[in-house]
Amino acid sequence: MTDFIDDVQVEQLLDKLHKLKHELDDEVDSLKHTAEPVKLDQQAFGRVSRGEALQQQNMAKANLGQCQERIRQVEEALRKIDSEDYGYCDSCGDEISLARLHAKPESPLCIGCQEQQEQS
């Protein structure tokens, strides 16, 4: 695989990625219902209730987008494992620390590049 990740660690990370994908898929299914358009029936909702429903819908849409992006990252990490490119930063090409991969196995960036991206 790679010089810094052995086969046992790869299997552990692969298991984490599959579990994470399953959890995220379940969350997406749940959020899709919450993100459905709010009906404009004024008799069913008062102004405040409708506003709260719209706010919940917007939060669900944002969470849905974040989950879908994480699923994309998980799927990309799984492809990288297959091609033996897993564990290397997409930005600088350096190794991503094993601790970071265990904490967030779908991480495409090392901690330094992630911090740099967040600052810009």
Backbone as CSV, one residue per row, in Angstrom:
resi,resn,N_x,N_y,N_z,CA_x,CA_y,CA_z,C_x,C_y,C_z
1,MET,0.840,-1.195,0.000,0.000,0.000,0.000,0.878,1.249,0.000
2,THR,1.211,1.763,1.155,2.072,2.939,1.260,3.161,2.624,2.270
3,ASP,4.132,3.496,2.331,5.238,3.290,3.262,4.841,3.526,4.713
4,PHE,3.842,4.371,4.939,3.536,4.751,6.312,2.249,4.121,6.853
5,ILE,1.497,3.429,6.030,0.278,2.756,6.480,0.398,1.279,6.120
6,ASP,0.310,0.414,7.139,0.407,-1.014,6.842,-0.977,-1.581,6.492
7,ASP,-1.004,-2.838,6.094,-2.243,-3.472,5.635,-3.322,-3.525,6.716
8,VAL,-2.926,-3.748,7.966,-3.890,-3.798,9.069,-4.539,-2.428,9.246
9,GLN,-3.735,-1.378,9.210,-4.266,-0.027,9.356,-5.181,0.326,8.189
10,VAL,-4.813,-0.097,7.003,-5.660,0.149,5.827,-7.008,-0.529,6.016
11,GLU,-7.013,-1.754,6.504,-8.272,-2.480,6.733,-9.132,-1.756,7.775
12,GLN,-8.488,-1.248,8.834,-9.221,-0.507,9.860,-9.837,0.759,9.274
13,LEU,-9.060,1.471,8.483,-9.553,2.705,7.866,-10.629,2.406,6.833
14,LEU,-10.474,1.336,6.092,-11.472,0.917,5.114,-12.790,0.610,5.812
15,ASP,-12.716,-0.074,6.939,-13.912,-0.382,7.722,-14.576,0.907,8.205
16,LYS,-13.766,1.841,8.710,-14.307,3.131,9.160,-14.993,3.875,8.015
17,LEU,-14.387,3.859,6.840,-14.968,4.546,5.685,-16.303,3.927,5.282
18,HIS,-16.384,2.608,5.275,-17.644,1.942,4.923,-18.734,2.242,5.950
19,LYS,-18.383,2.215,7.239,-19.357,2.541,8.288,-19.813,3.992,8.172
20,LEU,-18.874,4.881,7.935,-19.199,6.296,7.794,-20.117,6.518,6.603
21,LYS,-19.841,5.870,5.487,-20.696,6.013,4.301,-22.111,5.538,4.604
22,HIS,-22.229,4.435,5.295,-23.551,3.920,5.658,-24.296,4.920,6.562
23,GLU,-23.609,5.456,7.567,-24.219,6.441,8.471,-24.644,7.693,7.714
24,LEU,-23.784,8.169,6.824,-24.107,9.370,6.054,-25.266,9.124,5.100
25,ASP,-25.318,7.953,4.477,-26.448,7.617,3.605,-27.757,7.638,4.389
26,ASP,-27.743,7.086,5.607,-28.934,7.102,6.460,-29.326,8.531,6.820
27,GLU,-28.334,9.353,7.126,-28.608,10.742,7.490,-29.177,11.516,6.307
28,VAL,-28.660,11.274,5.118,-29.178,11.932,3.913,-30.642,11.550,3.708
29,ASP,-30.966,10.282,3.867,-32.360,9.843,3.721,-33.269,10.570,4.703
30,SER,-32.801,10.717,5.928,-33.577,11.408,6.952,-33.724,12.901,6.638
31,LEU,-32.635,13.524,6.204,-32.655,14.968,5.930,-33.486,15.319,4.694
32,LYS,-33.566,14.419,3.742,-34.352,14.699,2.533,-35.796,15.002,2.888
33,HIS,-36.334,14.278,3.855,-37.714,14.517,4.277,-37.845,15.894,4.937
34,THR,-36.915,16.233,5.803,-36.952,17.512,6.515,-36.723,18.689,5.580
35,ALA,-35.982,18.471,4.496,-35.654,19.555,3.567,-36.720,19.761,2.492
36,GLU,-37.801,18.995,2.553,-38.870,19.164,1.568,-39.479,20.558,1.703
37,PRO,-40.020,21.097,0.607,-40.614,22.438,0.659,-41.718,22.541,1.708
38,VAL,-41.766,23.688,2.357,-42.791,23.968,3.358,-44.049,24.414,2.625
39,LYS,-45.171,23.812,2.976,-46.438,24.170,2.347,-46.865,25.549,2.833
40,LEU,-47.507,26.284,1.954,-47.897,27.656,2.264,-49.308,27.753,2.830
41,ASP,-49.822,26.706,3.384,-51.163,26.679,3.950,-51.174,27.488,5.242
42,GLN,-51.706,28.714,5.185,-51.719,29.601,6.347,-52.628,29.095,7.455
43,GLN,-53.604,28.247,7.105,-54.499,27.722,8.133,-53.786,26.670,8.983
44,ALA,-52.881,25.937,8.363,-52.162,24.897,9.095,-51.023,25.488,9.918
45,PHE,-50.446,26.573,9.432,-49.314,27.198,10.119,-49.627,28.655,10.419
46,GLY,-49.279,29.087,11.592,-49.307,30.512,11.881,-48.038,31.126,11.313
47,ARG,-47.913,32.423,11.383,-46.725,33.089,10.843,-45.447,32.601,11.510
48,VAL,-45.485,32.509,12.839,-44.295,32.092,13.568,-43.975,30.626,13.263
49,SER,-44.976,29.780,13.284,-44.754,28.355,13.013,-44.219,28.156,11.606
50,ARG,-44.750,28.894,10.651,-44.289,28.772,9.269,-42.842,29.244,9.163
51,GLY,-42.516,30.331,9.859,-41.139,30.831,9.870,-40.185,29.818,10.475
52,GLU,-40.612,29.189,11.556,-39.791,28.144,12.178,-39.618,26.962,11.231
53,ALA,-40.697,26.605,10.532,-40.628,25.484,9.589,-39.669,25.813,8.447
54,LEU,-39.701,27.056,7.974,-38.787,27.471,6.904,-37.340,27.460,7.389
55,GLN,-37.138,27.894,8.633,-35.784,27.884,9.203,-35.272,26.449,9.332
56,GLN,-36.118,25.547,9.801,-35.731,24.143,9.917,-35.437,23.553,8.537
57,GLN,-36.234,23.934,7.553,-36.012,23.455,6.192,-34.650,23.931,5.679
58,ASN,-34.336,25.201,5.903,-33.052,25.741,5.454,-31.870,25.062,6.159
59,MET,-32.016,24.799,7.446,-30.953,24.100,8.178,-30.799,22.673,7.652
60,ALA,-31.917,22.019,7.364,-31.861,20.653,6.827,-31.195,20.646,5.453
61,LYS,-31.475,21.647,4.636,-30.838,21.735,3.313,-29.328,21.911,3.453
62,ALA,-28.920,22.767,4.389,-27.484,22.981,4.613,-26.825,21.693,5.106
63,ASN,-27.460,21.020,6.065,-26.924,19.754,6.576,-26.895,18.691,5.486
64,LEU,-27.903,18.677,4.645,-27.951,17.724,3.541,-26.780,17.948,2.593
65,GLY,-26.505,19.206,2.278,-25.364,19.526,1.416,-24.044,19.089,2.030
66,GLN,-23.892,19.305,3.333,-22.663,18.891,4.023,-22.521,17.369,4.018
67,CYS,-23.611,16.663,4.249,-23.564,15.193,4.233,-23.211,14.680,2.841
68,GLN,-23.797,15.279,1.832,-23.516,14.846,0.471,-22.054,15.102,0.106
69,GLU,-21.494,16.197,0.577,-20.074,16.481,0.322,-19.191,15.467,1.044
70,ARG,-19.550,15.112,2.276,-18.767,14.099,2.999,-18.865,12.735,2.322
71,ILE,-20.031,12.396,1.793,-20.177,11.139,1.059,-19.257,11.151,-0.156
72,ARG,-19.198,12.278,-0.838,-18.307,12.399,-1.991,-16.854,12.178,-1.560
73,GLN,-16.464,12.760,-0.419,-15.104,12.589,0.087,-14.832,11.141,0.490
74,VAL,-15.817,10.475,1.092,-15.657,9.069,1.477,-15.474,8.214,0.229
75,GLU,-16.309,8.457,-0.770,-16.200,7.684,-2.015,-14.852,7.920,-2.690
76,GLU,-14.360,9.146,-2.647,-13.051,9.455,-3.219,-11.945,8.738,-2.433
77,ALA,-12.062,8.719,-1.106,-11.073,8.027,-0.278,-11.072,6.529,-0.593
78,LEU,-12.242,5.941,-0.805,-12.326,4.522,-1.165,-11.656,4.255,-2.517
79,ARG,-11.844,5.164,-3.461,-11.176,5.024,-4.763,-9.657,5.119,-4.600
80,LYS,-9.220,6.028,-3.723,-7.783,6.193,-3.496,-7.179,4.941,-2.856
81,ILE,-7.921,4.283,-1.995,-7.423,3.038,-1.398,-7.221,2.009,-2.506
82,ASP,-8.179,1.910,-3.399,-8.070,0.956,-4.513,-6.877,1.257,-5.416
83,SER,-6.597,2.547,-5.610,-5.491,2.922,-6.504,-4.177,3.131,-5.750
84,GLU,-4.199,2.876,-4.450,-3.024,3.011,-3.583,-2.513,4.455,-3.462
85,ASP,-3.394,5.417,-3.647,-3.064,6.830,-3.462,-3.580,7.364,-2.134
86,TYR,-4.196,6.506,-1.348,-4.807,6.927,-0.089,-3.739,7.349,0.911
87,GLY,-4.060,8.423,1.656,-3.172,8.859,2.733,-2.236,9.980,2.347
88,TYR,-2.355,10.445,1.111,-1.513,11.548,0.654,-2.370,12.784,0.420
89,CYS,-1.853,13.913,0.819,-2.557,15.187,0.716,-2.797,15.550,-0.745
90,ASP,-4.026,15.944,-1.058,-4.373,16.368,-2.415,-3.677,17.670,-2.803
91,SER,-3.296,18.457,-1.816,-2.704,19.759,-2.104,-1.183,19.698,-2.224
92,CYS,-0.512,19.191,-1.193,0.956,19.216,-1.185,1.594,17.866,-1.516
93,GLY,0.817,16.791,-1.456,1.338,15.463,-1.766,2.027,14.763,-0.614
94,ASP,2.162,15.442,0.526,2.774,14.818,1.700,1.812,13.814,2.323
95,GLU,2.344,12.985,3.207,1.528,12.010,3.918,0.578,12.731,4.882
96,ILE,-0.646,12.237,4.955,-1.600,12.698,5.965,-1.337,11.849,7.202
97,SER,-1.240,12.466,8.356,-0.898,11.708,9.566,-1.926,10.613,9.830
98,LEU,-1.435,9.517,10.355,-2.301,8.388,10.663,-3.353,8.782,11.694
99,ALA,-2.984,9.621,12.652,-3.941,10.085,13.661,-5.091,10.843,12.994
100,ARG,-4.768,11.687,12.019,-5.802,12.439,11.296,-6.692,11.485,10.506
101,LEU,-6.096,10.505,9.863,-6.883,9.548,9.078,-7.807,8.720,9.972
102,HIS,-7.343,8.379,11.182,-8.221,7.651,12.097,-9.358,8.541,12.587
103,ALA,-9.078,9.823,12.797,-10.106,10.753,13.260,-11.090,11.107,12.153
104,LYS,-10.574,11.272,10.937,-11.414,11.659,9.795,-10.871,10.940,8.559
105,PRO,-11.256,9.681,8.380,-10.642,8.850,7.334,-10.865,9.353,5.908
106,GLU,-11.818,10.222,5.716,-12.072,10.755,4.372,-11.260,12.020,4.072
107,SER,-10.400,12.423,4.986,-9.629,13.659,4.824,-8.792,13.648,3.549
108,PRO,-9.011,14.647,2.680,-8.199,14.733,1.464,-6.938,15.576,1.657
109,LEU,-6.858,16.278,2.799,-5.753,17.210,3.034,-5.047,16.908,4.348
110,CYS,-3.747,17.181,4.375,-3.010,17.107,5.640,-3.473,18.279,6.508
111,ILE,-3.129,18.244,7.764,-3.596,19.278,8.688,-3.090,20.668,8.301
112,GLY,-1.848,20.752,7.825,-1.290,22.053,7.429,-2.045,22.664,6.262
113,CYS,-2.314,21.872,5.245,-3.052,22.380,4.077,-4.505,22.676,4.429
114,GLN,-5.093,21.883,5.332,-6.464,22.140,5.767,-6.540,23.485,6.485
115,GLU,-5.590,23.747,7.378,-5.575,25.028,8.087,-5.382,26.178,7.109
116,GLN,-4.492,25.997,6.156,-4.244,27.036,5.162,-5.505,27.320,4.334
117,GLN,-6.220,26.272,3.972,-7.460,26.428,3.203,-8.527,27.160,4.012
118,GLU,-8.632,26.848,5.294,-9.625,27.480,6.138,-9.334,28.957,6.380
119,GLN,-8.047,29.340,6.359,-7.680,30.730,6.565,-7.928,31.596,5.344
120,SER,-7.923,30.972,4.176,-8.114,31.774,2.958,-9.538,31.838,2.501
